[in-house]
Amino acid sequence: MSLDALAEASGLSARMLIGIEHGRRNPSLLTILTVAKGLKVDPATLIGPASNARLL
């Protein structure tokens, strides 16, 4: 899926998606859910396994 297609499907701006993709923006949970809906995938697919998360 192209970035423009994802922006249209999710309702997010391509600029925001580029920032997330390049690690310059940290998406909120709502943004992750919105991107997952646009991609038609389970949000857990975008987050990955909990064992990779660092807890402070």
TIMI-2910 file (N, C-alpha, C, CB; in pm, 1 decimal, decimal comma, always signed):
<rs>
+----------+----------+----------+----------+----------+----------+----------+----------+----------+----------+----------+----------+------+
!      n_x !      n_y !      n_z !     ca_x !     ca_y !     ca_z !      c_x !      c_y !      c_z !     cb_x !     cb_y !     cb_z ! resn !
+----------+----------+----------+----------+----------+----------+----------+----------+----------+----------+----------+----------+------+
!    +85,6 !   -116,9 !     +0,0 !     +0,0 !     +0,0 !     +0,0 !    +90,7 !   +123,9 !     +0,0 !    -97,7 !     -0,6 !   +123,6 !  Met !
!    +56,6 !   +219,3 !    -82,0 !   +136,2 !   +342,0 !    -86,9 !   +103,7 !   +429,6 !    +34,4 !   +109,6 !   +419,7 !   -219,2 !  Ser !
!   +192,3 !   +520,6 !    +62,9 !   +172,7 !   +613,0 !   +173,2 !    +48,4 !   +699,2 !   +150,0 !   +296,6 !   +701,3 !   +191,5 !  Leu !
!    +29,0 !   +743,1 !    +27,6 !    -89,4 !   +823,3 !     -4,5 !   -217,7 !   +742,8 !    +13,9 !    -80,9 !   +875,7 !   -148,2 !  Asp !
!   -214,5 !   +616,0 !    -25,0 !   -332,7 !   +530,7 !     -8,6 !   -361,8 !   +508,3 !   +139,3 !   -312,7 !   +395,3 !    -80,3 !  Ala !
!   -257,6 !   +488,2 !   +219,9 !   -278,0 !   +470,0 !   +364,0 !   -330,1 !   +598,1 !   +426,6 !   -147,1 !   +426,7 !   +432,8 !  Leu !
!   -277,9 !   +711,0 !   +384,9 !   -326,3 !   +838,8 !   +437,7 !   -475,1 !   +854,5 !   +408,4 !   -246,8 !   +956,9 !   +377,1 !  Ala !
!   -514,8 !   +821,1 !   +287,8 !   -656,6 !   +831,9 !   +250,8 !   -741,9 !   +731,4 !   +327,7 !   -674,3 !   +810,3 !    +99,8 !  Glu !
!   -694,8 !   +607,8 !   +339,8 !   -772,1 !   +502,9 !   +407,4 !   -785,0 !   +528,2 !   +557,1 !   -707,7 !   +367,4 !   +384,2 !  Ala !
!   -682,7 !   +589,1 !   +616,5 !   -683,4 !   +609,7 !   +761,1 !   -734,5 !   +747,3 !   +801,7 !   -544,9 !   +590,0 !   +815,7 !  Ser !
!   -731,7 !   +841,3 !   +709,5 !   -772,3 !   +977,3 !   +742,9 !   -661,1 !  +1057,6 !   +807,7 !   -891,1 !   +974,3 !   +833,9 !  Gly !
!   -541,1 !  +1003,1 !   +810,8 !   -424,9 !  +1073,5 !   +865,7 !   -348,1 !  +1138,3 !   +751,2 !   -332,8 !   +976,4 !   +946,4 !  Leu !
!   -269,8 !  +1239,0 !   +783,4 !   -192,5 !  +1304,5 !   +678,4 !    -70,6 !  +1220,0 !   +642,0 !   -149,0 !  +1445,5 !   +723,1 !  Ser !
!    -30,5 !  +1230,0 !   +517,3 !    +89,3 !  +1159,1 !   +472,6 !   +210,3 !  +1209,0 !   +550,5 !   +111,2 !  +1177,9 !   +320,2 !  Ala !
!   +212,7 !  +1337,6 !   +582,3 !   +323,8 !  +1395,5 !   +659,2 !   +335,1 !  +1329,5 !   +796,7 !   +304,8 !  +1548,1 !   +675,1 !  Arg !
!   +221,9 !  +1308,3 !   +862,7 !   +222,8 !  +1243,2 !   +993,4 !   +273,3 !  +1099,5 !   +980,8 !    +81,8 !  +1245,4 !  +1056,1 !  Met !
!   +226,2 !  +1029,2 !   +880,4 !   +267,6 !   +890,6 !   +859,9 !   +417,8 !   +880,8 !   +830,5 !   +187,3 !   +828,1 !   +745,4 !  Leu !
!   +470,3 !   +976,3 !   +754,9 !   +613,9 !   +978,0 !   +726,7 !   +691,7 !   +998,5 !   +856,0 !   +648,7 !  +1088,8 !   +624,2 !  Ile !
!   +644,9 !  +1088,7 !   +940,4 !   +711,1 !  +1113,0 !  +1068,9 !   +713,8 !   +989,2 !  +1155,7 !   +642,0 !  +1225,2 !  +1143,2 !  Gly !
!   +605,5 !   +914,7 !  +1157,0 !   +598,9 !   +789,6 !  +1234,1 !   +693,6 !   +686,7 !  +1173,5 !   +453,5 !   +733,9 !  +1237,6 !  Ile !
!   +689,1 !   +674,0 !  +1042,6 !   +772,3 !   +576,3 !   +972,2 !   +921,0 !   +599,8 !   +997,7 !   +744,0 !   +581,6 !   +822,4 !  Glu !
!   +961,5 !   +725,5 !  +1004,0 !  +1102,6 !   +760,0 !  +1020,7 !  +1142,8 !   +777,1 !  +1167,3 !  +1133,3 !   +887,0 !   +945,0 !  His !
!  +1050,4 !   +751,6 !  +1258,9 !  +1081,7 !   +757,5 !  +1401,4 !  +1090,4 !   +897,9 !  +1457,1 !  +1209,5 !   +688,0 !  +1426,8 !  Gly !
!  +1040,6 !   +996,5 !  +1384,9 !  +1043,3 !  +1134,3 !  +1433,1 !   +918,6 !  +1169,1 !  +1514,5 !  +1056,6 !  +1230,0 !  +1315,8 !  Arg !
!   +816,7 !  +1085,4 !  +1504,2 !   +692,8 !  +1104,7 !  +1580,1 !   +658,4 !   +975,4 !  +1651,5 !   +575,7 !  +1149,2 !  +1487,4 !  Arg !
!   +608,1 !   +987,4 !  +1771,0 !   +559,8 !   +872,3 !  +1846,1 !   +407,9 !   +873,1 !  +1839,7 !   +610,6 !   +874,8 !  +1994,5 !  Asn !
!   +349,1 !   +772,7 !  +1775,1 !   +203,5 !   +773,0 !  +1761,7 !   +134,3 !   +740,7 !  +1893,5 !   +160,5 !   +673,3 !  +1655,4 !  Pro !
!    +20,8 !   +804,6 !  +1914,0 !    -62,8 !   +771,8 !  +2029,4 !   -131,9 !   +638,5 !  +2002,3 !   -167,7 !   +885,0 !  +2058,0 !  Ser !
!   -194,0 !   +584,5 !  +2104,2 !   -268,2 !   +459,9 !  +2087,2 !   -380,5 !   +479,1 !  +1985,2 !   -325,5 !   +411,6 !  +2222,5 !  Leu !
!   -447,1 !   +592,7 !  +1989,9 !   -554,2 !   +620,2 !  +1894,7 !   -500,0 !   +622,8 !  +1751,6 !   -622,8 !   +753,8 !  +1928,3 !  Leu !
!   -382,7 !   +681,0 !  +1732,6 !   -322,0 !   +684,3 !  +1598,9 !   -286,5 !   +544,3 !  +1552,1 !   -196,8 !   +773,0 !  +1598,4 !  Thr !
!   -234,8 !   +461,5 !  +1641,2 !   -202,6 !   +322,6 !  +1605,9 !   -329,4 !   +248,8 !  +1564,0 !   -134,4 !   +249,5 !  +1725,0 !  Ile !
!   -437,0 !   +269,2 !  +1637,6 !   -563,9 !   +204,6 !  +1602,2 !   -614,3 !   +253,9 !  +1467,0 !   -669,8 !   +230,7 !  +1710,6 !  Leu !
!   -596,4 !   +382,4 !  +1439,6 !   -640,3 !   +440,4 !  +1312,6 !   -559,1 !   +384,9 !  +1195,5 !   -628,4 !   +593,3 !  +1317,0 !  Thr !
!   -427,9 !   +375,3 !  +1214,3 !   -341,8 !   +319,2 !  +1109,0 !   -377,0 !   +172,7 !  +1084,8 !   -191,8 !   +332,9 !  +1147,3 !  Val !
!   -397,1 !    +96,8 !  +1192,6 !   -433,3 !    -44,4 !  +1178,9 !   -564,1 !    -60,0 !  +1102,6 !   -444,7 !   -110,6 !  +1316,7 !  Ala !
!   -660,0 !    +25,9 !  +1132,6 !   -787,9 !    +20,1 !  +1060,5 !   -767,3 !    +50,2 !   +912,9 !   -889,3 !   +119,4 !  +1121,2 !  Lys !
!   -684,1 !   +150,4 !   +882,2 !   -655,3 !   +184,2 !   +742,8 !   -586,1 !    +70,6 !   +668,8 !   -569,6 !   +308,6 !   +736,3 !  Gly !
!   -499,0 !     -1,7 !   +740,8 !   -428,5 !   -115,3 !   +681,0 !   -511,0 !   -243,8 !   +682,2 !   -298,4 !   -138,6 !   +753,7 !  Leu !
!   -621,5 !   -241,0 !   +758,8 !   -707,8 !   -359,1 !   +776,9 !   -630,5 !   -474,6 !   +840,8 !   -766,9 !   -404,1 !   +641,4 !  Lys !
!   -557,0 !   -439,4 !   +948,8 !   -483,3 !   -539,9 !  +1026,0 !   -516,0 !   -521,5 !  +1174,0 !   -328,7 !   -528,7 !  +1001,3 !  Val !
!   -487,0 !   -622,7 !  +1252,1 !   -503,1 !   -614,7 !  +1396,1 !   -398,5 !   -517,1 !  +1450,5 !   -489,4 !   -755,9 !  +1462,5 !  Asp !
!   -435,3 !   -428,2 !  +1542,2 !   -338,1 !   -333,3 !  +1596,5 !   -214,6 !   -399,7 !  +1657,7 !   -404,6 !   -247,9 !  +1700,1 !  Pro !
!   -229,7 !   -518,7 !  +1711,4 !   -115,5 !   -590,5 !  +1769,7 !     -7,4 !   -617,2 !  +1665,4 !   -161,7 !   -723,0 !  +1831,8 !  Ala !
!    -46,2 !   -626,0 !  +1540,3 !    +49,6 !   -646,0 !  +1431,3 !   +146,2 !   -528,9 !  +1423,5 !    -23,6 !   -663,4 !  +1297,0 !  Thr !
!    +99,0 !   -409,7 !  +1451,9 !   +183,2 !   -290,5 !  +1444,3 !   +269,2 !   -271,9 !  +1568,4 !    +97,5 !   -168,2 !  +1423,4 !  Leu !
!   +220,6 !   -321,9 !  +1680,0 !   +290,5 !   -301,2 !  +1806,8 !   +395,8 !   -408,2 !  +1830,6 !   +191,4 !   -299,5 !  +1922,2 !  Ile !
!   +367,2 !   -530,9 !  +1794,3 !   +461,3 !   -640,1 !  +1815,4 !   +442,4 !   -704,9 !  +1951,5 !   +603,6 !   -590,2 !  +1801,2 !  Gly !
!   +518,0 !   -809,0 !  +1977,6 !   +503,3 !   -881,3 !  +2104,0 !   +544,0 !   -796,4 !  +2224,5 !   +586,2 !  -1008,5 !  +2100,8 !  Pro !
!   +474,4 !   -817,1 !  +2333,3 !   +501,9 !   -742,2 !  +2456,9 !   +641,8 !   -771,3 !  +2509,8 !   +397,7 !   -776,2 !  +2564,3 !  Ala !
!   +696,9 !   -884,7 !  +2477,3 !   +829,1 !   -920,3 !  +2528,9 !   +938,6 !   -828,2 !  +2474,3 !   +861,5 !  -1065,4 !  +2494,0 !  Ser !
!   +910,6 !   -755,2 !  +2365,2 !  +1006,9 !   -661,4 !  +2309,3 !  +1000,5 !   -524,7 !  +2375,2 !   +984,5 !   -647,2 !  +2161,7 !  Asn !
!   +897,2 !   -500,0 !  +2454,8 !   +879,4 !   -369,9 !  +2516,4 !   +969,2 !   -355,3 !  +2639,4 !   +732,7 !   -348,9 !  +2554,4 !  Ala !
!  +1023,2 !   -237,4 !  +2656,7 !  +1102,2 !   -207,5 !  +2775,8 !  +1013,8 !   -137,6 !  +2876,7 !  +1225,9 !   -120,6 !  +2741,3 !  Arg !
!  +1005,4 !   -190,7 !  +2993,1 !   +927,3 !   -129,3 !  +3099,3 !  +1021,1 !    -60,6 !  +3196,0 !   +840,1 !   -233,8 !  +3172,2 !  Leu !
!   +989,2 !    +61,3 !  +3232,7 !  +1074,0 !   +136,0 !  +3326,5 !  +1016,7 !   +128,4 !  +3465,0 !  +1088,8 !   +282,2 !  +3283,7 !  Leu !
+----------+----------+----------+----------+----------+----------+----------+----------+----------+----------+----------+----------+------+
</rs>
